[in-house]
Amino acid sequence: MSNETIENLKEALEASPENIPLRLLLAKTLLQMNRVEDAEQEYLKILASDSKNSKGKWGLANVYFQKEEYSTCSVILEELLEKSIDVNTLKLYCKTLLRDNAIEDAVSNYQKLLAIDSSFTDDELDQLRKPTEHETENWEEDEISDIFIEKPNINFKDVGGMDGVKKEIEMKIIQPLKHPELYKAYGKKIGGGILLYGPPGCGKTHIAKATAGQVNARFISVSLSDILDMWMGNSEKNLHSVFENARNNTPCVLFFDEIDALGASRSDMKQSSGRHLINQFLQELDGLEHSNEGVLILGATNTPWHLDTAFRRPGRFDRIIFVPPPDVTARESILKLKLKGKPIDHIDYSKVSKKTPDFSGADIEAIIDIAIESKLNESFVDGIPKPLNTKDFINACKKHKPTTKEWFSAAKNFALYANESGLYDDILSYMKIKK
């Protein structure tokens, strides 16, 4: 195909503008030459003249697929499939669903495709094949073994500051384990959930691990990658396995990092697979079929406003705790901890920590890296490590801005305008803003 071919087709259409087969050929040729925008215009003209033209719809679907506008592509393909189911249309539809992360629907339609042509194979779509019963059994065993259980060797003494957070955890988690008979007398279960929220890098994971160490409990840390699986229904099985693992190893702190990724609002979920996973999560939290006695559930999120409100009902994450950036005492502790084993010379930790307001633990690590890089350049001259001093860190503080500022900018809007229940009052208190 060449530009000359395109021009010849256009000339022919000028003489016969209502010639749909000729315009279809032009649109197809433009698409083959990767002139996607031009092809789109021609297909739209065809459908403007004949809204039921299946070849025009098929071509337009391919245009939107190439433009990565998968939702629009899906709508057109669904119309075509209502009238006629064929391998090519199903193939493109499956690829569209897969790339749009609609895994469950992609698997379902891939099964329809295989029912038409059992020998069908495609490098991209073959991953949608359902596993055999033997593969599923192996998957469950492998996934359970992958959930790493540890006994942390840190406790609250290793966490600088966070006194308010520690006090809340003490009442909700630690005291019930120390005095189970008192809680049983009042009919309260030992366990439950706490949601930690705040800007990233401020020690939510660290305090969760220290909580387990404080009560000599086992600790299981779970992230989104541990849960999600492309096979239909396996994400829910994986989540159930995680909870079962915790129930079989009580007392146990089960920690979900970035829980908003797992528990995003169901109203925001386009795909039924996501809603099924959230519903499974809620069932596990309720412990209706399997007791959560002795399982202490902690969740961490940077964006609590994106979490489904059902997670905050009594018996689930009914205690929500704001984890602010470390205060001046905590920042000093973090500095000392991070500088252990490094060459240092008379560092005024108090002075440095006062120069880092609103710095997260991650920000403090960043200024340490900046200071070290500066010293490395000096050490390259003679190969002798030069000790870090107070001036190095003061200079490093000038080169790094606290990353928490951006988080507070977004959080402020929620605290001021979406805070009917007072859930985010702690943010306003920290920012010294009166409602």
C-alpha positions as CSV (number, residue, x, y, z in Angstrom):
1,M,0.0,0.0,0.0
2,S,1.2,3.5,-0.7
3,N,0.1,7.1,-0.5
4,E,-0.7,6.9,-4.3
5,T,-3.2,4.1,-3.5
6,I,-4.9,6.4,-0.9
7,E,-5.1,9.3,-3.4
8,N,-6.6,7.1,-6.1
9,L,-9.3,5.8,-3.7
10,K,-10.1,9.4,-2.6
11,E,-10.4,10.5,-6.2
12,A,-12.8,7.6,-6.9
13,L,-14.9,8.6,-3.9
14,E,-15.2,12.1,-5.1
15,A,-16.9,10.8,-8.2
16,S,-19.0,8.3,-6.1
17,P,-19.3,9.6,-2.5
18,E,-22.1,7.2,-1.6
19,N,-20.1,4.2,-2.6
20,I,-19.8,2.4,0.8
21,P,-17.7,-0.6,-0.4
22,L,-15.2,1.9,-1.8
23,R,-15.1,3.9,1.4
24,L,-14.6,0.7,3.4
25,L,-11.6,-0.1,1.3
26,L,-10.2,3.3,1.9
27,A,-10.7,3.1,5.6
28,K,-9.2,-0.4,5.8
29,T,-6.2,0.8,3.7
30,L,-5.7,3.8,6.0
31,L,-5.8,1.5,9.1
32,Q,-3.3,-0.9,7.5
33,M,-0.9,2.1,7.0
34,N,-1.4,3.0,10.6
35,R,-3.2,6.3,9.8
36,V,-5.6,5.6,12.6
37,E,-7.2,9.0,12.9
38,D,-7.9,9.2,9.2
39,A,-9.3,5.7,9.2
40,E,-11.6,6.6,12.1
41,Q,-13.1,9.5,10.2
42,E,-13.8,7.3,7.2
43,Y,-15.5,4.6,9.3
44,L,-17.6,7.3,11.1
45,K,-18.8,8.5,7.6
46,I,-19.8,5.0,6.7
47,L,-21.8,4.5,9.9
48,A,-23.4,8.0,9.4
49,S,-24.8,6.7,6.1
50,D,-25.5,3.2,7.3
51,S,-25.7,2.8,11.1
52,K,-26.1,-1.0,10.8
53,N,-23.1,-1.6,8.6
54,S,-21.2,-4.5,10.4
55,K,-18.0,-4.0,8.5
56,G,-17.9,-0.4,9.4
57,K,-18.5,-1.2,13.1
58,W,-15.8,-3.9,12.9
59,G,-13.3,-1.5,11.4
60,L,-14.1,1.2,14.0
61,A,-13.7,-1.3,16.8
62,N,-10.2,-2.0,15.5
63,V,-9.5,1.7,15.3
64,Y,-10.4,2.2,19.0
65,F,-8.4,-0.9,19.9
66,Q,-5.3,0.6,18.3
67,K,-6.0,3.9,20.1
68,E,-6.2,1.9,23.4
69,E,-9.7,3.2,23.9
70,Y,-10.8,-0.2,25.2
71,S,-14.2,0.8,26.8
72,T,-15.4,2.3,23.5
73,C,-14.1,-0.7,21.6
74,S,-15.9,-3.1,23.9
75,V,-19.3,-1.4,23.4
76,I,-19.0,-1.8,19.6
77,L,-17.9,-5.4,19.8
78,E,-20.8,-6.2,22.2
79,E,-23.2,-4.9,19.5
80,L,-21.6,-7.1,16.9
81,L,-21.6,-10.2,19.1
82,E,-25.4,-9.7,19.8
83,K,-26.0,-10.3,16.1
84,S,-23.4,-12.9,15.3
85,I,-20.8,-14.7,17.4
86,D,-17.6,-15.5,15.5
87,V,-14.0,-16.3,16.4
88,N,-12.4,-13.1,15.1
89,T,-14.9,-10.8,17.0
90,L,-14.5,-12.9,20.2
91,K,-10.8,-12.8,19.9
92,L,-10.6,-9.0,19.7
93,Y,-13.2,-8.7,22.4
94,C,-11.2,-11.0,24.8
95,K,-8.1,-8.9,24.1
96,T,-10.0,-5.7,24.7
97,L,-11.3,-7.0,28.1
98,L,-7.9,-8.3,29.1
99,R,-6.2,-5.0,28.4
100,D,-8.9,-3.2,30.2
101,N,-8.2,-5.5,33.2
102,A,-11.7,-7.1,33.1
103,I,-10.1,-10.5,33.7
104,E,-13.3,-12.4,34.8
105,D,-15.2,-11.3,31.7
106,A,-12.2,-12.0,29.5
107,V,-12.0,-15.6,30.8
108,S,-15.7,-16.1,30.3
109,N,-15.6,-15.0,26.7
110,Y,-12.5,-16.9,26.0
111,Q,-14.3,-20.1,27.0
112,K,-17.0,-19.2,24.4
113,L,-14.3,-18.8,21.8
114,L,-12.8,-22.2,22.7
115,A,-16.3,-23.8,22.5
116,I,-16.4,-22.6,18.8
117,D,-12.8,-23.6,18.0
118,S,-11.2,-25.9,20.5
119,S,-7.8,-25.7,18.7
120,F,-7.7,-21.9,18.9
121,T,-4.4,-20.5,20.3
122,D,-3.1,-17.0,20.8
123,D,0.1,-15.9,22.6
124,E,-1.7,-13.1,24.5
125,L,-5.0,-14.9,25.2
126,D,-3.6,-18.4,26.2
127,Q,-3.1,-17.1,29.7
128,L,-6.9,-17.0,30.1
129,R,-7.2,-20.8,29.9
130,K,-8.7,-22.2,33.1
131,P,-6.3,-24.2,35.2
132,T,-6.9,-27.9,35.6
133,E,-8.1,-29.3,39.0
134,H,-4.5,-30.5,39.7
135,E,-3.1,-27.0,38.9
136,T,-5.7,-25.4,41.2
137,E,-4.7,-27.7,44.1
138,N,-1.1,-26.9,43.6
139,W,-1.8,-23.2,43.3
140,E,-3.6,-23.2,46.7
141,E,-0.7,-25.1,48.4
142,D,1.9,-22.9,46.8
143,E,0.1,-19.7,47.7
144,I,-0.4,-20.7,51.3
145,S,3.3,-21.5,51.7
146,D,4.2,-18.1,50.1
147,I,2.5,-16.2,53.0
148,F,5.5,-15.5,55.2
149,I,4.9,-15.7,58.9
150,E,7.5,-14.1,61.1
151,K,8.1,-13.3,64.8
152,P,9.3,-9.7,64.9
153,N,12.2,-8.8,67.2
154,I,11.1,-5.2,67.6
155,N,8.4,-3.6,69.9
156,F,7.2,-0.2,70.9
157,K,10.5,0.7,72.4
158,D,11.9,0.6,68.9
159,V,9.3,3.1,67.6
160,G,10.2,6.8,68.2
161,G,7.2,9.0,69.1
162,M,3.7,7.9,67.9
163,D,2.5,8.0,71.5
164,G,-1.1,8.6,70.5
165,V,-1.0,5.7,68.0
166,K,0.6,3.4,70.6
167,K,-2.1,4.3,73.1
168,E,-4.9,3.4,70.7
169,I,-3.3,0.1,69.8
170,E,-2.7,-0.6,73.5
171,M,-6.4,-0.4,74.2
172,K,-7.7,-2.2,71.1
173,I,-5.1,-5.0,70.8
174,I,-2.6,-5.3,73.6
175,Q,-4.8,-5.1,76.7
176,P,-7.3,-7.7,75.4
177,L,-4.5,-10.1,75.1
178,K,-3.1,-9.4,78.5
179,H,-6.6,-9.5,80.2
180,P,-8.7,-11.9,78.2
181,E,-10.9,-12.8,81.1
182,L,-12.0,-9.1,81.6
183,Y,-13.0,-8.8,77.9
184,K,-14.9,-12.1,78.0
185,A,-16.7,-11.0,81.1
186,Y,-18.1,-8.0,79.1
187,G,-18.7,-10.2,76.0
188,K,-16.0,-8.5,73.9
189,K,-14.0,-10.6,71.5
190,I,-10.2,-10.5,71.5
191,G,-9.3,-9.3,68.0
192,G,-10.7,-6.8,65.6
193,G,-9.3,-4.3,63.2
194,I,-7.5,-1.0,63.2
195,L,-6.9,1.1,60.2
196,L,-3.8,3.3,60.1
197,Y,-3.8,6.2,57.7
198,G,-1.6,9.1,56.9
199,P,1.1,10.3,54.4
200,P,3.4,7.7,52.9
201,G,6.7,6.9,54.5
202,C,5.6,7.7,58.1
203,G,6.0,4.3,59.7
204,K,2.6,2.6,59.4
205,T,4.3,-0.8,58.5
206,H,6.9,-0.3,61.2
207,I,4.3,0.3,64.0
208,A,2.3,-2.8,62.8
209,K,5.3,-5.0,63.0
210,A,6.2,-3.5,66.4
211,T,2.7,-4.3,67.6
212,A,3.2,-8.0,66.9
213,G,6.5,-7.9,68.7
214,Q,4.9,-6.1,71.7
215,V,2.5,-9.0,72.3
216,N,4.8,-11.7,71.2
217,A,2.5,-12.5,68.3
218,R,3.2,-13.8,64.8
219,F,3.1,-11.3,62.0
220,I,1.8,-11.7,58.5
221,S,2.2,-8.9,56.0
222,V,0.0,-8.9,52.9
223,S,0.1,-6.7,49.8
224,L,-2.1,-6.6,46.7
225,S,0.3,-8.7,44.7
226,D,-0.1,-11.6,47.3
227,I,-3.9,-11.6,46.7
228,L,-4.7,-10.9,43.0
229,D,-4.7,-13.7,40.6
230,M,-5.8,-13.8,36.9
231,W,-7.8,-17.0,37.3
232,M,-11.5,-16.4,38.0
233,G,-12.2,-16.9,41.7
234,N,-8.6,-17.5,42.7
235,S,-8.2,-14.0,44.2
236,E,-11.0,-14.8,46.7
237,K,-9.4,-18.2,47.5
238,N,-6.1,-16.5,48.0
239,L,-7.6,-14.0,50.4
240,H,-9.4,-16.8,52.4
241,S,-6.1,-18.7,52.6
242,V,-4.4,-15.6,54.1
243,F,-7.0,-15.4,56.8
244,E,-7.0,-19.1,57.5
245,N,-3.2,-19.0,57.9
246,A,-3.6,-16.2,60.5
247,R,-6.4,-18.1,62.3
248,N,-4.2,-21.2,62.5
249,N,-1.3,-19.2,64.0
250,T,-2.9,-17.1,66.8
251,P,-2.1,-14.8,68.4
252,C,-1.4,-13.2,65.0
253,V,-1.2,-9.7,63.6
254,L,-2.4,-9.7,60.1
255,F,-1.3,-6.6,58.3
256,F,-2.7,-5.4,55.0
257,D,-0.5,-2.7,53.4
258,E,-2.2,-0.2,50.9
259,I,-5.5,-1.7,51.8
260,D,-7.3,0.9,49.7
261,A,-6.1,-1.1,46.6
262,L,-7.9,-4.2,48.0
263,G,-10.9,-2.4,49.5
264,A,-11.7,0.4,47.0
265,S,-15.3,1.6,47.1
266,R,-17.6,-1.0,45.4
267,S,-19.4,1.8,43.6
268,D,-16.1,2.7,41.8
269,M,-15.5,-0.9,40.7
270,K,-16.3,-1.4,37.0
271,Q,-15.6,-5.1,37.1
272,S,-17.6,-7.7,39.0
273,S,-14.4,-9.5,39.9
274,G,-13.3,-6.5,42.0
275,R,-16.6,-6.4,43.8
276,H,-16.5,-10.1,44.5
277,L,-13.0,-9.7,46.2
278,I,-14.3,-6.8,48.4
279,N,-17.3,-8.9,49.5
280,Q,-15.0,-11.8,50.3
281,F,-12.8,-9.4,52.3
282,L,-15.8,-8.2,54.3
283,Q,-16.9,-11.8,55.0
284,E,-13.5,-12.7,56.3
285,L,-13.4,-9.6,58.5
286,D,-16.8,-10.5,60.0
287,G,-15.6,-14.0,60.8
288,L,-19.1,-15.4,60.6
289,E,-18.0,-18.8,59.1
290,H,-14.5,-18.9,60.7
291,S,-13.7,-17.3,64.0
292,N,-11.2,-14.4,64.1
293,E,-10.6,-14.8,67.8
294,G,-6.9,-13.9,68.4
295,V,-6.4,-12.5,64.9
296,L,-5.5,-8.8,65.2
297,I,-6.1,-7.1,61.9
298,L,-4.2,-3.9,60.9
299,G,-4.7,-2.1,57.7
300,A,-2.6,0.8,56.3
301,T,-3.7,3.3,53.7
302,N,-2.5,6.7,52.4
303,T,-6.0,7.4,51.0
304,P,-8.8,6.4,53.5
305,W,-11.3,8.4,51.6
306,H,-11.1,5.8,48.8
307,L,-11.9,2.9,51.1
308,D,-15.4,1.4,51.0
309,T,-17.4,2.6,54.0
310,A,-18.5,-0.9,54.7
311,F,-15.0,-1.6,56.0
312,R,-15.5,0.9,58.8
313,R,-18.5,-0.7,60.3
314,P,-18.3,-2.1,63.9
315,G,-16.4,-5.3,64.1
316,R,-14.3,-4.5,61.0
317,F,-11.9,-1.6,60.9
318,D,-13.9,0.2,63.6
319,R,-10.9,2.1,65.0
320,I,-9.2,4.5,62.6
321,I,-5.9,6.1,63.6
322,F,-4.1,9.0,62.0
323,V,-0.3,8.4,61.7
324,P,1.3,11.8,61.3
325,P,4.8,12.5,60.2
326,P,7.3,11.8,63.0
327,D,7.6,14.6,65.6
328,V,11.0,16.1,66.4
329,T,11.8,13.4,69.0
330,A,10.9,10.7,66.6
331,R,12.9,12.2,63.8
332,E,15.9,12.3,66.1
333,S,15.4,8.6,66.9
334,I,15.1,7.8,63.2
335,L,18.3,9.6,62.4
336,K,20.2,7.7,65.1
337,L,18.8,4.4,64.0
338,K,19.6,5.0,60.3
339,L,23.2,6.2,61.0
340,K,24.2,3.2,63.0
341,G,27.4,1.7,61.6
342,K,28.1,4.7,59.4
343,P,31.2,6.9,59.8
344,I,30.0,9.9,61.8
345,D,31.6,12.8,63.8
346,H,29.8,14.7,66.6
347,I,26.4,15.0,65.1
348,D,23.9,17.4,66.8
349,Y,20.9,15.2,66.3
350,S,18.6,17.7,68.0
351,K,19.6,20.5,65.7
352,V,19.2,18.4,62.5
353,S,15.8,17.0,63.6
354,K,14.5,20.6,64.2
355,K,15.5,21.4,60.6
356,T,13.2,18.7,59.2
357,P,9.6,19.7,60.1
358,D,7.0,17.5,58.2
359,F,9.7,15.1,57.1
360,S,8.6,11.5,56.8
361,G,10.9,8.6,57.7
362,A,11.5,8.2,54.0
363,D,12.4,11.9,53.7
364,I,14.9,11.5,56.5
365,E,16.5,8.5,54.6
366,A,16.7,10.8,51.6
367,I,18.7,13.5,53.3
368,I,21.0,10.8,54.7
369,D,21.6,9.6,51.2
370,I,22.3,13.2,50.0
371,A,24.8,13.7,52.8
372,I,26.5,10.4,52.1
373,E,26.8,11.2,48.4
374,S,28.5,14.5,49.3
375,K,31.0,12.7,51.5
376,L,31.6,10.1,48.9
377,N,32.8,12.8,46.4
378,E,35.3,14.0,49.0
379,S,36.4,10.4,49.8
380,F,37.1,9.5,46.2
381,V,40.2,11.8,46.4
382,D,42.2,9.6,48.8
383,G,40.0,6.6,49.2
384,I,39.5,7.2,52.9
385,P,35.8,7.4,54.2
386,K,35.1,10.9,55.5
387,P,32.9,11.0,58.6
388,L,29.5,12.7,58.4
389,N,28.9,15.7,60.5
390,T,26.1,18.1,61.5
391,K,26.9,20.5,58.6
392,D,26.5,17.8,56.0
393,F,22.9,17.1,57.2
394,I,22.0,20.8,57.5
395,N,23.1,21.2,53.9
396,A,21.2,18.1,52.8
397,C,18.0,19.4,54.4
398,K,18.2,22.5,52.1
399,K,18.2,20.2,49.1
400,H,15.2,18.1,50.0
401,K,11.6,19.1,50.5
402,P,9.2,17.0,52.6
403,T,7.1,14.7,50.4
404,T,4.2,14.9,52.9
405,K,3.2,18.4,51.8
406,E,1.5,17.0,48.7
407,W,-0.4,14.5,50.7
408,F,-1.6,17.1,53.2
409,S,-2.7,19.4,50.3
410,A,-5.1,16.6,49.1
411,A,-6.1,15.5,52.6
412,K,-7.0,19.0,53.6
413,N,-9.9,19.1,51.1
414,F,-11.4,15.9,52.4
415,A,-11.0,17.0,56.0
416,L,-12.7,20.3,55.3
417,Y,-15.4,19.3,52.9
418,A,-16.0,15.5,53.3
419,N,-15.8,15.1,57.0
420,E,-19.4,15.0,58.3
421,S,-18.5,12.2,60.9
422,G,-15.4,14.0,62.1
423,L,-13.3,11.1,60.7
424,Y,-10.5,13.4,59.6
425,D,-10.4,15.9,62.5
426,D,-6.9,14.7,63.4
427,I,-5.7,16.0,60.1
428,L,-7.1,19.4,60.8
429,S,-5.6,19.4,64.3
430,Y,-2.2,18.5,62.9
431,M,-2.5,21.3,60.4
432,K,-3.8,23.7,63.1
433,I,-6.9,24.4,61.1
434,K,-10.2,25.2,62.8
435,K,-13.4,23.9,61.3
